[in-house]
């Protein structure tokens, strides 16, 4: 992704399963870059609507390719779900750690769907290292102002949100 990055928000969290990052999407940018550095279970990406409320409609679709070092690759396809997109790293086990880079496209637009792509990697001590690539769409045409990380278990880490210019 070309263009310069402008820092919008940095959120550090500890021992939580949900992190809401509100008021980061605006008319200033069409594309956002979100990075996650964490140790913990994988996370789902959901959006916050124009009033800051978590979106719960069944309009999320995700396609994910999981490349694993200790077994064959797998694909995950989920359509018309309300749980969000499988966008963040899938670390698990003792010594787990991982990171993700997520791009979100047109979240503030009230005239188009919101798309996302991500790449994640996790490293743990059980030799189940993996890399994942995801594409997803939120198929509700509305202006969104933020996002939520929904983890399967308690996580600690840092989410950084950038606006992409140019």
C-alpha positions as a printed Julia matrix, in Angstrom:
166×3 Matrix{Float64}:
   0.0     0.0    0.0
   1.63    3.23  -1.12
   1.06    6.58   0.5
   2.11    8.17   3.73
   0.76    7.11   7.11
  -0.65    9.51   9.66
  -1.04    8.26  13.22
  -4.64    8.5   14.43
  -4.75    6.38  17.57
  -2.67    4.04  19.71
  -4.53    1.82  22.16
  -2.7    -0.39  24.65
  -4.75   -2.99  26.51
  -4.2    -5.69  29.1
  -6.14   -8.86  29.96
  -9.33   -8.05  28.05
 -11.37   -9.92  25.46
 -12.87   -6.85  23.75
 -11.19   -3.62  22.72
 -13.23   -0.82  21.14
 -11.4     1.88  19.21
 -13.92    4.65  18.61
 -13.85    7.88  16.61
 -10.95    6.91  14.33
 -12.73    6.81  10.95
 -13.58   10.12   9.3
 -13.95   11.84   5.95
 -10.2    12.63   6.08
  -9.15    9.17   4.8
 -10.53    6.44   2.54
  -8.02    3.8    3.69
  -6.87    2.93   7.21
  -4.04    0.72   8.41
  -4.47   -1.06  11.74
  -1.61   -2.96  13.35
  -1.97   -5.38  16.25
   0.84   -6.71  18.39
  -0.42   -9.26  20.91
  -0.04  -12.54  22.68
  -3.33  -14.39  22.89
  -6.19  -15.96  21.0
  -7.29  -14.75  17.6
  -9.55  -11.79  17.16
 -12.51  -10.81  15.1
 -12.9    -7.39  13.51
 -16.26   -5.71  13.96
 -17.23   -2.12  13.34
 -18.8     0.65  15.39
 -21.61    2.54  13.65
 -22.05    6.32  13.5
 -23.33    6.39  17.09
 -20.47    4.23  18.43
 -22.63    1.11  18.79
 -21.16   -2.29  17.89
 -22.64   -3.57  14.63
 -24.51   -6.84  15.17
 -26.23   -7.38  11.83
 -25.49  -10.51   9.8
 -23.69   -8.75   6.96
 -20.04   -9.77   7.49
 -18.32  -12.06   4.98
 -14.77  -13.42   5.34
 -12.44  -15.58   3.27
  -9.21  -16.6    5.0
  -6.23  -18.69   3.91
  -4.34  -20.31   6.8
  -0.77  -21.41   6.03
   0.55  -23.66   8.79
   4.06  -24.96   9.28
   3.04  -28.25  10.95
   0.14  -29.31   8.72
  -1.53  -28.57   5.39
  -3.07  -25.22   4.61
  -6.75  -24.59   5.22
  -9.36  -22.14   4.06
 -12.08  -20.53   6.11
 -15.12  -19.0    4.45
 -17.87  -17.44   6.49
 -20.78  -15.52   4.98
 -23.69  -13.54   6.36
 -22.49  -13.7    9.94
 -22.81  -11.23  12.8
 -19.54  -12.16  14.56
 -17.29  -10.07  12.3
 -14.27  -10.79  10.11
 -11.48  -13.22  11.08
  -8.84  -10.5   10.7
  -6.38  -10.71  13.6
  -3.63  -13.17  14.59
  -4.34  -16.64  15.98
  -1.72  -17.08  18.69
  -2.23  -19.77  21.28
  -0.22  -21.81  23.73
   2.58  -21.01  26.09
   4.86  -18.25  24.81
   2.3   -17.21  22.22
   2.72  -14.0   20.31
   1.59  -12.63  17.04
   0.88   -9.65  14.91
  -1.52   -8.47  12.25
  -1.74   -5.73   9.68
  -5.27   -4.87   8.59
  -6.33   -2.41   5.91
  -9.89   -1.05   6.04
 -11.35    0.6    2.94
 -14.09    3.28   2.9
 -15.48    2.76   6.42
 -16.76    6.33   6.74
 -18.57    6.28   3.38
 -22.34    6.02   3.6
 -22.61    4.98  -0.06
 -20.42    1.85  -0.28
 -19.61   -1.39   1.49
 -16.62   -1.46   3.85
 -13.87   -3.87   2.8
 -10.87   -5.16   4.74
  -7.73   -7.16   4.01
  -5.29   -8.53   6.55
  -2.11  -10.52   7.01
  -1.34  -12.19  10.32
   1.45  -14.27  11.77
   1.73  -16.06  15.07
   4.56  -17.8   16.84
   4.19  -20.13  19.79
   6.12  -22.86  21.52
   4.01  -25.75  20.21
   5.42  -25.48  16.64
   2.04  -24.48  15.26
   3.36  -21.34  13.58
   1.09  -19.97  10.92
   0.51  -17.14   8.53
  -2.96  -16.09   7.44
  -4.34  -13.83   4.74
  -7.89  -12.51   4.88
 -10.3   -10.56   2.72
 -13.62   -9.46   4.12
 -16.56   -7.19   3.57
 -19.16   -5.54   5.76
 -22.2    -5.43   3.49
 -24.2    -2.72   5.2
 -24.03    0.67   3.53
 -23.57    3.03   6.46
 -20.99    5.38   7.88
 -18.75    3.71  10.48
 -16.67    5.6   13.04
 -14.62    2.89  14.74
 -13.85   -0.78  15.18
 -13.7    -3.51  17.78
 -11.27   -6.36  18.41
 -13.24   -9.32  19.74
 -10.83  -11.97  21.09
 -11.68  -15.54  22.06
  -9.81  -15.19  25.33
  -8.19  -12.5   27.4
  -5.41  -10.71  25.46
  -2.77   -8.06  26.08
  -1.33   -5.91  23.34
  -1.35   -2.73  21.29
  -3.59   -1.59  18.44
  -2.33    1.28  16.3
  -4.56    3.01  13.71
  -3.2     5.08  10.83
  -4.86    7.03   8.07
  -3.33    6.38   4.65
  -2.79    9.53   2.56
  -2.13    9.54  -1.17
